[in-house]
Structure formats: structure tokens, C-alpha cells
Amino acid sequence: MPRGRSLCLLLCMTCATTAVMADEPSHLQTQPAMTRTAARLRCAAAFVRTAAGCTVGAFGRLNAVADRVFFYGRYDIDPAAGNPIDRLPYHRIVIFQRSRHDMLRPILISGNDAAVAYGTPRIFRSGRRILLHIPAREDGTGNFNRELLYAWENGRWRDVDVLSWLDQLKRRLPEGLAALKGIFPDYAAMKARSPIWHAASDSNACATAGYADLSLAWSADRIVLAGLRLHRSIKASNDEGCFE
């Protein structure tokens, strides 16, 4: 797959109660369907590594696409105390597709990094494309964007590369300037905005080089940087309340 943090195919399961999970977000294959009530009330060990210490944090219906109906669940996992490898609580998002008889088949699952917090998924249009967006951010001063984005094509969700355009941004910014924190684009409007730092002198909490308005575009199944307008005469403010 073309994505910068490529999604790994999950190994086919031979048992409904055990699973081998990749650390990266995955497509689910050959997973047992659940009733809507079961998906809303309990965690299935087949796709959350373990059902121990797991609760359903959120559950809801998403927009339909081509007569296909989708749901999501956010599963909050608190690993067993004393586990030296996996001590921190984490969250996983599972996307379900409704099948016959109102059964829900899990088709996509997020990663299990305890530093990543997931928002509510949504399905929307961006031009002629239909997108499934799973917002996510990583804790820390960088507040990095760990979102997942999929485009509907030929009856399935295909991964969208949402990272490579950031390398384009690095190359197009004037020397000495940088975008040091997460950027969270509006994919319906295909635009974004970011404070800009003097890389050599600004602290992470205080961007003083202005801000950049960014226009984005599609190139096959990846996002590309289409335009950059740098506002250097206006000092930036950011989440930490830094005003220059």
C-alpha cells in the first residue's frame, strides 16, 4: 500500500477468540460478525487483543455509502496490572459494516499506541470523493496528527497517504523556517493552516515567524501540497497562548 505509515493486513484468524494484532492500523480479514447490541455493549477479543479490562467508550452509526451502512466503536482498554510490556491504557477504533440480518462485520481497526487518542470517525464528501476520517492526535508538546483517512473506491475503503505532503511543506518553506507541530487539515475544503517557527531560535511553545495557509490537492490516493501562502508580517499565536 502506498501510505507513508502503510496499513498492514491482519493475518487471517483461525479462532474467533484470539488475534494477532499489528501495532499499525489494520484492515481486518475473516473476522466474525457481531450483533449491533454486542458491538455496543462489549469488547470482542477477536479484534482488541484481549477483552480483559476493556469497555465500550463510544458507539455510533456513520453515514451510508452506496447502500452500505457503517458503524464505529471506540474500545477503551486498561491492561491487567503488573503487565511489564503493556501497562498503559489505550484506545482502539473499530469500523463495522452492516451485513444481512443486522449483523456488524468489523473491517478496519486502529493501532494500539497508548500515546494516541482517537476522535469520532465520520464519513463525508471531498469533491467527488467519499472519505472516512478517523481523527487522532499524539500526546506531547508536538501534538502530532495521527489521523487515519480512507477513500471509497470500487466497493471498499482504500488507504490515503496523508503524510508525504508534509515533506513537500518542509522543502517549500524558506530556509530557517519550520512547522514544528501537528497540522490538522480540513479535507472537505482541502486546506490547512499552521503556525510557523524560526527553527533555530523559537521554542516549541512559541512560533514567531507568522503562519502559513496551505491548499491541498489529490494525486491518485495521496494528498499533495498544492499551494502555500506565508504570512510573515503577522506574529502567530498557538495553543499555548504565545503572542508575539
N, C-alpha and C positions, 0 to 999 in steps of 0.2 A: 504494500500500500504506500501511497506517496507521501503521507503525512510525516512532518518532521519528528513528531513523537509517535511513530506509527502504532496503530492499534493492532494488537496481536490476536490471532484466532485462538479461542479457547479450545483446549483439547476436548474431543468428544467424550461424554461421560458414559460409563457403563453402569453406574449406580445412581439412583435418584437422590441419595443422601450424602454423597461425597463429591468433592470437586477439586480440581487443580486450578488455582487462580493465578493469573499473571499479575504482576504489580501494575502494569499499564492497563488502561481501559480496554475492554474486550468486546468482541461480538460473541454472543452465546450460541452454541450449536447443540442440537439434540437435547434440549432441556425439557423437563416435564412441565406441562401446563398446570396452572393453579386456578381455582375458582377466584372470582373477584373478592369474595369475602376473606378467603385465606390470604391473598396477597395484601389485603388491607389490614389484617389483624396479626399476622405472624411472619417471621423470617424463615425462609426456606434454606436449609443447609446446603442444598444443591447449588446455590449461587451466592452465598455470603460467607463461604469458608466454614463458618460454624454458626449454629443457631444459638449457642450459649451466650448469654449476655446481650442479645440482640433485640431491639424493639423497633417498631414501625414509627418513624418520626413524622412522616407525611405520606399521603397517598392521594392521587387525583387523576382525573381524565384530561387528556390532551386533545387538541383538535384532530379531527379525522382527515385522512389523506387518501384520495381515490377510493373511498368507501372502506378504507382500513381504519380501525379505531385503535387508539393508543392510550396507554395509561403509564403512570410513573409511580415508583415507590422510593422513599428515602429510608434507608435502613441504618440505624444507629447502633454500632457495635462497641461494647465495652468488654474487652478481652478479660479472660479469667485472671484474677490476681495471682501474681507470682510467675507469670509467664515472662521469662527474661528477654524474649525476642519481640513480642508484640504487646507491650504494656499499655500503649496509649489508645484511647477511644478513637474510632474513625467512623466515617460515613460512606455509604455506597448508594449510588443511584442506579436503579434498575428500570429499564424501559420495557413495557409489555405491549404486545399486540393481541387484540381480542380475536379469538378464533370462534368456531361454532359452539353453540350451547353456552355462550357467555364465559368460556374459559379464557384465561390470560396466559399467553406464552411469553416468557422472558426472552428478549432478543438482544439487548445491549446492557452492559454493566460498566460502571465507572471503576477507577482504580481504588486502592485502599491505603493511600498515603494519609497518615494521621494529621499531617500539616495542611491538608487541603479541605476546605469547606465548600460544599455544593449548594447552589441555589435551586430554585424551582425551574424545572425544564419548561420549554414552551416550543410550539410549532407555529411558524409564521412565514410569510412570503417576503422574498427579497428579489424584486424584479420578477422574472419568470421562474425563479427557483422557489422551492419549498424547503425550508430549513428546520432542523431540530437543533435547538441550542440548549446545552446544559451549562449554566454559568458556574464558575468555580474560581476560588482565589486561594492563594497560599499565604499562610500566616507569616508575619515578619515585616521588617521595615520596607522591603521591596514591594509588598502587597502584589505579588506577581499573579498574572492572569493564567489560570489553569483550565480554562473553559474547554468544552468539547463541542464540536459543530459537525453536523451531518447534513447532507443534501439528498433529497428524494430523487432516485433515478432508477428507472426500469423495475419498479416494484420493490425497492429496498433502500435502506439508508446507506449512503456512501460517506466515508470519512472525508472531511475537508481539512486541508493544510492551513492552519491559522497562525503558523509560526514563521515561515520563511520570509514573509513581508517585513518582519522586524529587522532582518539583516539588510534589506533594502533601505530601511529607515536609517540604520547606522551609517550606511555608505553615503546617503544623500544629505545628512546633516553637515553643516560646516565644521571644519576641524576644530576640536576642542569642546564641542557641544555634544550632549548625550541625553537620551531618555532613560532614566535610571529606575523607573518604577513600572508597575504593570499598566498596560493600556487596555481599556475595555471598549471595543468598538461597538457601534450601533450597526448591526448587519442588515437591518431593514433599510436604513438610509445609506449604508456603505460609507460611513465616515467615522472619525475618531478625533479626539483631542488629547494632547499630553503636555504637561509642563516640560520645560527644557532646562537642563542643568549645565553649568560650566563644569566640565568633568574634573578639572584639576583643582578647583577651589570650592565648589559648593558642597555643603554637607548633604547627606541623603535626605534630610528633613526639609531642606530649603533650596528650591530651584529658583535661580535669579536671572536666567537667560531668556525669560519670556515663555511662550508656549507655541505649540505647532498645531494647526488644523490639518488633518490628514484625510484625503479621499482615497477610497479603496475600490478595487475592481476585481472581477473574476478572470482567472486564466485556467481553463479546464476545471479541475477540482481543487484549486488552491486560491487563496486570497493574495492579491498583489497590491503594492502601493502605487496608486495612480497619480497622486499629487500631494504636494507638501507646501503649506504656506506658513512661514515662520514669522511670528510677531515678537520681534526682539525689543521693541521700544516699551512694551508693557511688561512690568515685572509680574511674575507668576505668584499665585497662591496655591497651596496644595492642602492635602488632608490634615496636615499638622498645623495649619493656620499660620504658615510663614508668609509674611508680606514684606516685600522689599520696595 
